[in-house]
Structures are given as C-alpha cells and as structure tokens.
Amino acid sequence: MPEVLSSQDIVRWTRELNYGTWRLQKNWNPLHIVDAEGCYFIDADGKRYLDFSAQAMCVNLGHKNAAVIRAIQEQARALPYIAPAYATDVRVELSRLLLEVLPRGLTKFFFTTSGTDANEAAFKIARMYTGRTKIIARYRSYHGSTMASIGATGDPRRWPAEPGAKGQGFIFAPEVNCYACPIKHEYPGCDIACADYLDQMIENENDVAAVVVEPIAGTNGVLVPPPEYMPRLRRICDNRGVLLIVDEVMTGWGRTGKWFAVDHWDVQPDILVTAKGITSAYMPLGLCATTQKIAAHFDDRFFAHGHTYEAHPMTLAAGVAAIREMRRLGLVERAREMGDYLGARLRALKDKHISIGDVRGLGLFWCVDLVKNRQTKQPFNTKSDKMEGKPLVVDQVAAAMMKNCVAVNSWLSHLVIAPPLIIEPEQIEAGVAALDEALALADAQVGGRDLSRAGL
C-alpha cells in the first residue's frame, strides 16, 4: 500500500525536494491543492478559491472542462506517443483548425511544449531565414526562461542569467506605455515615438533579423498600445526588411476578446508564438506559426530545429478539443462582454483607493497598477526589491485577497487580473469585492496625502 501523507507532509516534501520558481526558497510555503473545477480551485482543507488570474493566465476554459479531458483520455488509448517524423490524424486535425482561427497568412506550424520553446523556435527560424543575427525586444517583456528566451526578456528575471543572456543577440527598445512613457512623451501628441524609436534602432544596428513584441505586454503590466502602434510597427518592419514576431502566449485564445490580440489592429505577423490557452493549460502545448514565404525558404535548406516532444499526440488532442469548446461556448465573444463588465468594476475602484495609479486592459485581461504617489506615478517597490526578495506591497494585497479565497497574480507593483473566460458576473463581483477590501493595505502606505483625491 502506498504511504498516506498528510497535507502538512505534502507541503513539507514539496518544499524540501522541489524548487519554487522566481522566488527566494526560504519563504516558499505552497498551498496544497487537491481539486479544481470551473472558476475555482480547492485546497486540502476544502476551501474554494476563485481563480481570478486563471492560474498563470492560462486556464481559459476554466478547470475540468469535460470535453478536453475526454479528448486526452481517448488519445491516450489510441496513440499516446509517436516521434515527430511521423504523420498522425490529430496533427492534421489541429493544423487545419489553426488555419481557421489564426491571423491570416500563418500557414506553417511547429509544435512545442511551452511558450518558451515556441519562442526559441521563432528566434532560430528568423535567423535562419534572414541570415541576420540581432533581435529587438522591449524592456517590459517576458518571453521565456531558457537562455535565448530569457535573453529576449526585458524584465529583471533576465538579470541572474547574465552575462550569458546578453550574448544571445538581443537588444532592447522602450515599451509602449501610455501611462508612464519610458521616453517621457504623452499620447496622442507623441505621434507614437516609441514605434519610431525601433525604426532608428533597426537602421543603426544593421544586422537585425526580427522584432519580437507581446502585442499587449502580459506579466509586465497589461500594456495596451494605442491603435496606431501595431500597424506602425508592421510598416516599419516591412520597410526595413525585418520580420515581426508576435508573442501571443498570454494574449491568445480569446483572452482579449479576439482570437489573438493582433486581430484588434488587423496586423499580420510573420511569425506568431503562442501556448497556455491553446489547451487551457491541460496539456503542455506551444506553437510557432509562420507565413508560407518563410516556410518556402526551407524547401531546399536545412531546417535546423526539433525536439522529442514536437507534435506530441497527447498535447495536440487537447488543443483540438479546446478550440472546439471555445467555439461551442462562444468564449471569444464572451471575453468581450465580461471584459467590459470587469473593466468597469475595476475602474470604479480607482476613485475609491488612492493607491491605484492606473487601471487598464482589454477583454478579460486587466491590470491594476499600484503607486505610492499618483502625481509622480512612483511605484511602491522597485525591480531590485523583487529580485532581492524584499516584501512587496502588491504581494501583501494579493495575500489579503487570498485570505478571502480569491487568488490573483501580482508582479512588482501591479496585479494581473485575467480570470477564466467562463466567469460569471457574480464571480467578478466577488473578486472585485476582495480586491476592494485588500487595497486598504496599500492605501495605508501611500506616501503623504493624495491631493488629487482629496480635492486640495
């Protein structure tokens, strides 16, 4: 008989034998989770938590979707694995479905097991296709944790990987951030100077293969660009003969109220990278999709990439089922409808809490940005605070919400609110109510009186 472990044993063994990601290990105390269903997950004591960020912004269908689970079971019985050199029914089925939902022009696919792996494929393909080396990314970005993908990451998670990460050929541009512009401009008078900055970089760097962007920056603050930005960037890349890679790992699969975020601006990338919601995270699947023009380059040139789990049948079956469920449930349209509702409820909190600097988002993808001073937009904590493991105000707010059984992701000085696309209005109300109460902790730490709120 297997040993029966208590919940305390499970937590203890997890801490002792596993690494906790992106954190100091000494203060990691993971919650023991035993079940999940719909918009909730359940701990060993039977407490139900509203999943207000869909875990890692990935469980778009909610937990335990029966159709996806059934597809995984059926694929396990039919063909649990075959090497990527072979053709399979499920590989063709998913590929043909992708032609229907991806931005037009993306017609050739390389399957991976994560967004990180998909970005690695995109970077290699861009370099092989162009014969050039450099890739421009942006400072507020996250593209993965392997050496090349962390090299393309602008946020401080890159720092511990240096100097090796710097040798990967990535250079950084300012992000599009109309709330706190890194180059001190103000929209709309700026004429989208942040895009033109990339144009100058391409000209001066010379050896640029591609520009990689999250159309809406994810973990780093849900930075929604003005409507002119992505079309301008597309024209710049075309004029300079540089590929445009869009990282839709977080923004894809209905999250923003379109199948993919670039669809909001009718922009066609040369390469699209995605993962997470492609299977609602039930199986580890990522995708690197390219145009036929890029694909044709490799007809008589060696395609120097691959791995054991590429086009793994189990992952592909989950992808097929997830797309069908999204269509059946009308979740892309629902994300727009519920996103408007959620956005209005979050914006209403800004008038009530002096610690809220900005609320921004699209669809069911939102950020609440916390500041120490609204006028200067000074955040409570710095990037160095995070990397040194210092207590963060935003983490205190998230912990207070967790005590009220609402789980939300926090990073540096903002909360990323991205619930499952099946969320109901009453669940949104419960999540916002928990946030409303928890923000008292941040309000109490605001530096001095906030004159804009006090009317003085």
N, C-alpha and C positions, 0 to 999 in steps of 0.2 A: 504494500500500500504506500502511495506517495505521502511524504510528510505533510501534515496540515500546519500551515503557518498562520499566525495571527496577522492582523493588519499592521501592527507595530513591527512585526518581523519583516513583512514585505517592504515597508518603508526603510527599515534599517539595512536590509540586504541590498536594496536598490542604491542607497547612498554609498555603501561600502564597496560595491562591485561595479558600479556604473559611473560614468561622468555625466554631470548635469551641464547642458550646453549654455554657452555665452554667460558664464557666471563664475563667481568665487565658489569653490566647492564646500567650504566650511559651513556656509549658512544655507545650504540646499536642504530643504525638508519637503520632499514631494508628497502631494496628496495621493492617497491610494484610491484609484478609480476602478470600479468593478462593472459598470454598465453605462450605457448611453442610449438615448432614444429621442428622435425628433430634435428639438432645440435644447435638450438638457443632457447633462452627464451626471452620474451618481457615484458618490464615494462609498467607502466600506461601511460607514455608519448609516447609509440610506439617505443621506442628504442630497437633494437635487439642485443642480446649479444651472442657471440659464447661461448658455454658451454664447455670450454677446460678441465674441470675435471669431466664432466658428473654428475654435482651436487656433491653428496658425493661419487664419483667414483662408481656410481650405475646405471645410465640410459644408459645401454649398447646398447640398441636398438635405442637410440635417443628418442625424445619426440613424443608422439601421434602416436605410431605405431597402425595402424587401426585394425590389427588382434587381438592384445592383448585387445584393448578397446572393440572390438566386443565380445570377449570371456567373458569379465567381465559383459557386458550387458546381454548376454544370460544366464550366470549363475545366475545373479540376478533375472531373470524371472523364471528360473527353480527351483532353491533351494538356496536362499541366505544364509541360515544357518541351520546347524543341529549339535547336540552335537557330540564330538569326539568318543563316544562309538559306533556310527553307521557307517556302510559301505556306501560309495557313489561311483557313476560311476567316478567322477572326481578324487577322491582319488586314485582309482586303475589306472586310465589313467596316472596320473602324476608319480605314483610309478613305473609303468612299463617303462615309458620313462627314469626315473632316472637310471634304470638298464643298459640302453644303453649308457649313457653319463658319469656316474660317474667312477672313477677309479675302476678297477675290484676288486671284493671281498666285496664291500659295498652293502649289500642286505637288510638291515632292516632300516626303516625310522621313525623318529619322527619329525613332522612338528611343527614349531613355527611361531612367528610373527616378529622375528628380529634375527640378528646375536647374539645379547646379550643373548636372550632367548635360542638360539641353543647352545651357549657355556655353559650356565647354565645346560642344559640337558646333555651335554657331560661330564662335571665335575662330576655330580651326577652318571651318568652311569659308569664312570671309577671307582669311589669309591665303588659303589655297586658291581661291577664285581670283582674287585681285593681284596676288603676288606681292602685296604690301604687308606691312607689319603692325603699325600702330592702330589702336582702337581708342576712340574718345568716349569716355563715360562721364558721369556727373557726380559731384561731391555728395549730395544727399541721394544715395542709391544703395541697393543691395542686390547682388547678382549670384551669390553662392559662396560656398566655403572651401572649395578646392583651390589649389594655388593660383590658377588662372582666374577663376571666377571671383575669388576674394581680391585678386589684383585689380579686377574691374569694379570692385565695390568701393564707393566713396566714403561710406560711414566708418566710424572708428573700429569696427570689427576687423578692418584691414591692418591696423597698426601692429598687432602682435605677429603678423605673418611677414613683416618687413625685416630685412631688405629684400628677401626673395620675391615678395609680391610685386615690388617695384620693377623687377627685371622682366615682367611679363608683357611689356609693351603697351601698357595702358596709361593714358593721360586724362586729366580731369578738367571738366568745364563747370561753370556755375550752373546750379539747378534753376529751374523755373519756379519761382516762389514769390507770388504777388503779395503775400502777407509780410514777408521780411526779405526783400530782394537782396541777394548777396552782392550785387553790384550797385546798390543804392539808387535804383530807378523806381519809378512809380507808374503803374499801368493806369490808363492807356497811353499816356504821353511818352512812354519809353520806346514805342514802336518795336516792341519785342526784341530789345537789345540783347537779351540772354541767348536768343537763337543766333543773332548775327555774331555774337562772340564766338560761337562754334565755327562759323564760317571763316573767321580770322584764324582760328586755331588750325583748321584744315589747310589753309593757304600757307601758314608759316611752318607747320610740321612736315608737310610734303609727303611723307610716307604713310598716309592714313588709309587703312582698309575699310573701316566702318565706324559709325557712331552707334552706340548702344544706349537706349533710354527705356526706363519704365514710363509708359505714356502718362500714367498717374503714379508718382512715387509712392511706394507702399508703406513699409515699416517706418520709413523716414518722414512720415507726416502727411500722407494722402495729399500730395501737392497736385492740385488740378490745374492744368495750364489754361491760359486764356485761349479762346477759339482759334486765334491766328497762329499759335505756336507750332503745332504739329504739321500743318500744311507748309509753313515757312521752312521748317526743318527738312521736310521732304524735298522741297525745291532746292535747298542748299546742297543736300546730298546728291541730287541729280546733277546740278550744275558742276559739282566738284568731282563727279565720278566715284562717289563714296557710297558704300552700302549702308542702309538704315536697318538696324536690328532693333526690334521692339521686344522687351521683356514683359510678357503678359502672364507671368507665373501667378501673380496675385490678382491682377485686374481682369483676367479672362473668365470665361464661362459664366456670363451673366452678372457678375459681381457689380458692375457699374450701370446696369440697365441696358446694355447691349451685349451681344455675344462676346465681343472684345472691345477694349477701351478705344482703340484706334478707329472703330466704327463710328464713334461720335463725331469724328472730323473727316470721315471718308478718306482716310490715308491708307495707302497700300505699302506695307513694308517689303523689303527684300527678303528678310528673314524674321520669323516670329518664333519666340520661345515661350512655352507655357508648361504648366504642371498643375499641382494642387487640385483645383476644381474639376479637372478633366475626368477624374474618377470620384470626385468628392472626397479624395484622400483615402478611399477604402483600400486601394492598392497603389503602390509607388510607381506612377507613370509620368513621364515628361515627354515633351515633343519639341523638335526643332523642324520647322516648316520653311521651305524656300520656294522661290519662283522657279518656273521651268527654265528660264535663262541660266540661272545658277546651276540647275541640275544638268543641263546640256553640257556644261563645261567638263563634267566628269565622265562623259560618254567615252572619251578616249584618253582620260587622265586618271591616274590612280586616286581613288577616294581613300585617304589615309586616316580612317577613323572606324571605331567599332568597339563593342564590348559584349560579354557573355549574355547579358540580360536584355540586349536590344530586341525590341518587338516580342517581349515575353508574353505568351498567350494569356496568362492569368491577368496581367495588367490590362491588356487590350480588351478583354471581355468586360472588365469593369468600366472601361471608357465607353464602349458601345452602349451599355445599359444606362450609364449616367447621362449621356446625350439624349437618349430616348426619354428618360424620365424628366429631364429639363423641358423637353418639348411637350410631353404629356401634361405636365403640371403648369406650363406657361410661366416658367420661373424668370425668364429674361424680362418679360413684361411686368411680372410681379415685383422684381427688384426695383423697377422704376416707380411703381405705385407705392410700395412700402418704403422706398428710399425717400420719397417726398415727405412721407409721414414722419419718418425717423429724423430727417434733416430739420423739419420744423420744430420738433420737440427738443432737439439739441440746441438749436439757435435760441429757443426761448430761455434756456439756462444762462445764456451769456449776460442777459440783463440782470440776472439774479446773483451771479457769482463773479466777484472781482478778480478771481484767479484765472478766468477764461480769457485768453487773448484772442483766439480765433476759433471758429467752427467752420469746417469746410468738408466737402465730399461730393459724391456723385453715386446715384443708385444706392445700394446698401454697402457703401464704402465711405466711412466718415472718420474724421479726426477732431478731437477736442484738444486744442493747444493750450497748455497752462503757462502762465507767465507770473513773474514776481512783480512786474510793473507794466501795466498796459501801455503807458505812454512811450516807454523805451523799448517795449517788447522783450525785455530781459527774461530769459527762462529761469526757472528755479535752480536747475543743475546744468553742468557742462558735460561735454563728451568725456573729458578726463575723469569726472566723478563716476561715470558709468564704468569705465574701464578699470578704475581703481576699486570698484566695489563699494563706493560710498552710498549711504542711504539716499534714495531719490524721492522727492515729493510725489511724483507721479506714481511710484510704486506703493506709497502709503495710501493713495487714493484707490488704487486697484485692490489693495489688501482689504480696505474698508468695504469695498463693493463685494469682495469675496465672502466676507463675514455675513453679508446679506444675500448670499447664494447667487451672485451674479459674477461671472468670470469675464474679464476683459484684458486685452493685451496692452501693455504700457512700454514706452521706449523713450528714454531721455527726459523729455518734458511734455509728452503728449500721449493720449490714449487713442488706439486704433479700434474703432467700433465697426465690425463687419459680421453681423450675425448670419446664420443660415438663411438662404433665400426663401425658405418656407415660413419664416417667422410671422406671427400674428400680431395685430395691433396691441392687444392686451399684454403680450410678452415685451413688446417695445416699451410700453408704459412701465412695466416692472423694471426693466433695465435702466431706463432714464430716471426713475424714482431712486434707485440705488445710487446712481451717479450723482444725482441732486444732493442726497444726504452726505455722500462721501466728500464732495467738493468743499464742505465746511473745513476740512483739514487743510486744504490748500489755501482757502480764503484767509485762514488764521495766520498764514505765513507770508502773506503779501507784504512787501516792503513799503511801509508808510501808507497813508490814505490814498485811495484811488480817486483822484479828483473828478475824473470823467463820470464816475458813477455817483459820486456824492453831490454832483451838481455845483461844485465850488470853483 
